[in-house]
């Protein structure tokens, strides 16, 4: 598929380019890339892939800021839609270019996205290395808006490794950093959302429900892919916590919200999260065959998106326990423990 703004970059960069023409072409591509990232259109993945290829043609360090932001947006887009392996190359390129031009602000941003990509593909130790570097930069910059997302993603990496109390400590730090600063409101919401998930795993349902209610109440109507995916994840945690305290009717209502936003997002990550919540809800509501069917179908997709695998397996364990089939539950519990063991083996102890 041809994209005129990308073809312009390729044409100008391949020639003995005029600096002004190249900057104009990159600026136009950056605007379109940001628009595609926000909208999450069906053609967006093709656009992102073509943009990444076009950026390879640009030599040296010319217009590094524009190029780094494009690479970061493309990486984050692939992360959000669940094609995280496609995000590795552009995020590595962004880190390399930001390092070369010594742009600390964009290096922190690029390292954070690279850490997210590593964590999501199962390389927790590499993710923590990225976050450590990013955190050092953010603290040097003395900018809470740069520091908060690093702490959030460090907490998520620890959550993936089942170090839930350490993950909660990271999220509490984010909430303190955010305070009442309107610029940091979204980070505060994400902090509470991840505390809800940690509490679900720790079986601290009262605290988890409070955190889930805060993050759902404070969140407005989602519009971008990023906002839609985040909202679906929050509804997933809220639904599962409600089921644990046997509030099945309200859990069904939250499931419906999750399904609606997942459909709008066109994200594999959001679809898996909504399906986990819905599958469990169906089992609790007495429709066990339907619930198990949805959860087993979801498991096949979750095997391709490792960060969602543990929650899918945990849902199947819970579902079979509820149905009085402990042997089937044990099959998935063993797989879940093996996946967890592999993650923890890769992860240094962090406090």
N, C-alpha and C positions, 0 to 999 in steps of 0.2 A: 504494500500500500504506500502511495506517495504522499508526503507531507511537505507542502511548499516551504514552510519556515525552516524545516530541516534541510531540504535541498539547497536552500540559500546558504546555510552555514557550510555545507559540503562544498559548494561551488566556490565560495569566497576563500575558505581555508585551504583548498587544493591549489589555488592560484597563488601568485606572489601578492598576497592580499594587502589591501589598503587597511590601515588600522581602524579607520572610522567605519568602513564597510563591515569589517569583521565584528566590531563591537555592536553595530546596529543589528546584524544578523543574529548574534548570540543573544542580544536583549529580546528580540522578537521571539526566539525559540524559548527563552526562559519564561516569558510571559505565558506562552501557549502551554508549556510544560506544567507550570504552576496551575493553570486553569484545568488541564487534564487531570492532574493529581487531585485537585479539589473535587472535581465532578465524578471521577471514577467511571468514565464512559466505557462502553464495550471495546472501543478502539484504543483505549488509553494504553494498554500493555504494548501494542504494536508501536504506538508513538514513542513510548519510553525506550523501547529496544532500539528504535531507529535513532533517537536522540543520543543515546549512549555511544552508538557506533559513530555518529557524526562528530562527537566530542573527541574521539580518538584521533581524528584527522588534524585537529588544532595542535600545533607544535609549541614547544617551549612553555613559558609561564604567562603568555598573553591573556589578559582579561581573566585572571585566575578566579576572582570572586564570583563572576557570573558562572563560570564552568563548575566550580565547587558546589554552588547552590543548585545547579541543574542536576549534578550527580547525586547529591543528597536527596533531593525531591524524588528522583527516579528510584533510588534505593528504598526510600520510605514507602513509596507507592507499592513496590513489589512485596515489601514486608506486610503491608496492610491487607493486600488481596490474598496472601498466603503462598506466594511464589518466592519464598525467602532465598532460595539458592540463586535466583536471578539477581538478587540484591547484593551479592558478595562482591562481584567485580566492580560495579560503580562505587560502592562505599569504600573499597580499598583504594581506588583511583582518587577519590575525594580526599582521603587521608594523606596519600602520597603528595598530591598537589598542594594541599594546605601546609604540609610540613616543609615542602620545598620553598614556598614563598613566605614562610614564617608568619602566617595569619592565625593568631592564637584563637580569635573568636570563631572562625570557621573550622579550625582544627578541632576545637572542643565539640562542635556540632557534628563533624564528620566522624570523630571517634565514638561519639554516643550512638550514632546510627550503626556504625560497624559493630559495636558491642551488642546492639539489639539483634543484628543479623546473626552473629556468632551464637548468642544465647538461644535464638530460635531454631538454629540448625544443630543444637546439641553440644556446641563447643563452649561450655560454661567458663572454663579457665581462661580461654582467650578473651571472652566477653569481659570478665573481671579485670583483665589487664588493660583493656581499652577504657573501662570506666575509671580505673585508677589514674590513668594518664589524663582523662577528661576532667576528673575531679580536681586534680592538681592545677590544671589550667583555669578552671572555673573559680577556684578559691583565690588564685592569683589575680584574676580579673575583678574580684570582689563584686560579683553580680549574681544575686539570688536567682534571677531568671535563667542564668546559664547553669547554676549549680543544681537547682531543683530537678530538672529532667535526668541528670546523671544519677542522683540519689534514687529516683524512681526506678530507673532501669537496673541499677545495681540491686535494688530490692527485688525486682522481678527475676533477675538471674538467681538470686538466693532462694526465691520461691520455687523456681524450677528444680533446684537441688534439694527441696524439702527442708531448708533451713528457715522455717517459718518465723521463729521469734526474731532472728536477725533481720529477716525481710520486714517484719513489722517495725523494728527499730528504725530502719531506713525510711519507711513511710511516715512514721511519726516525726522524723526530722524534717521531711518535706512539708508536712502540715505546719510545723513551727516556722519554717522558712517563709511559707506563703502568708501566714498571718491573715491580715485583712487586705492585703495588696491585691487590687482587682486584676493586675497583670498576671498574677500567679493563681487565680481562682481555679483554672483547669487542672493545675498540678495538685492543688488541695483535694479536688474531686477524685483524681486518679489515686492519690494516696489513700483515701478512705475506701475506694473500690478494692484496692489490693489488700488492705487490712481485712476487708470482708472475706476475701478468698482465703487468706491465711487462717482466719478464725474458723472458716468452714472446715479446713483440714485439721485444725487443732480441736475441733468440736466445741469451740467456745461460741455457741450459737447466739447468745444474748448480745455479746459485743459485736459479733458479725452482723447481726440484723440492724443494730444501731448504725454501724458504718455504712451498710448498704442503703439504708433509708436516707442518710445524709447525702450520699453521692448521687442517688437517683433524684432526690428532691432539688438539689442545687443545680443539676444539669438542665439546661434548656432544651428546646427542640433541636435535634441534630440535623445537619444538612450535608456537610462534607463526608467523604468516605471515612476519614479519621474519626469524626464525631459519631458517625453511625456505628462503626466497629466498636468504639469505646462504650457506647450506650448498650449494645447487645451484650458485651462482656459483663457489664454491670447488672443487666437484667438476668443474665445466667446465674451470677453469684446470688442475687436476691432470691430468685426462684428456688434454688437448691437449699438455701437457708430456711426459707418458708416451709419447704417440704420436710425438713428435719424437725420442725416444731409442729408438723401436721396441719399447717394452714394451707390445705390443698386448694381451696377456692381462690384465694388470693394468688397462690403460685400459678394457677392457670391463667389468671389475668396478666401476670408479668410475662408468662410464656408467650402469650399472644403479642404483646408489645415487642418482645425479642424477635419473634418470627417476622413481624412487619418490617422492623428496621433492618434485619438481616437481608430480606429480599431487596430492599432499596440499595443496600451497600454493594451487592454483587461481589462480596468478599468470601473466600473459602473459610477464612478464620471466623468471621461472623456467622456463617452458615453452620459450621461445626458447633460453635458455642450455643446457638439457638436450638440445634438438634439435640444436644446433650440435655439441655434443660427440658425440652419437650418430651424426649424419650423417658426421662425420669418421672416427669409429671404424669405421663400416661400410665406408668406402672403403679404409682401411688394412687391414681384415680381408678384402678381396677381394670385397666385395659392393658394387661401384661403383654399379650402377643404383639400388639401394636407398638408398645414401648420398646420391647426387646428388638423388634425388627428395625426400628429407627436407630437404636443405639448400635447395633451390629453394623448397619450400613455406615453409620458415622465413623465407626472404628476404622474401617478401610480407608477412609479419607484422612483420618487423624494420623495414620501411620506415615503419611507423606508430609505431615506438619508436626514435627516432634513435640513442639511446645504444647500442643493440644492433646497429645497421646495420653498423658497421665490422667487428666480429668475425664477423658472418655472411658478409660479402663476403670477408674474409680466409680464412675456412674454404672457401669455394667456389674461391678462387684456389689454395689448397693442394690441394684435392681434384682439380681438373683437371690441375694439374702432376703429381700422383702418377699420374694416368691417362694421361699422355703426350699431353695435348691443350692445348698452350700457347696456341693462338689463343682457345679458350674461356676459359682462365685470364686472358688479357689483357683480355677484355671486362669481367670483374668487377674486375680490378686498376685499370682506368681509372675505373670508377665509385667504387671505394674511394679513389683518389687525389683525385678531385673532391670527395667528401664531406669528406676530410681537409683539403683546401685551403680549403673554406668555413669549417670550424671554426677553422683557424689564422688565417684572415683576420679573424675576429671576436675573436681572443684576443690580448691584450697579452702581451709577453714578461714572464715572471715568474720570479724566482730566489729 
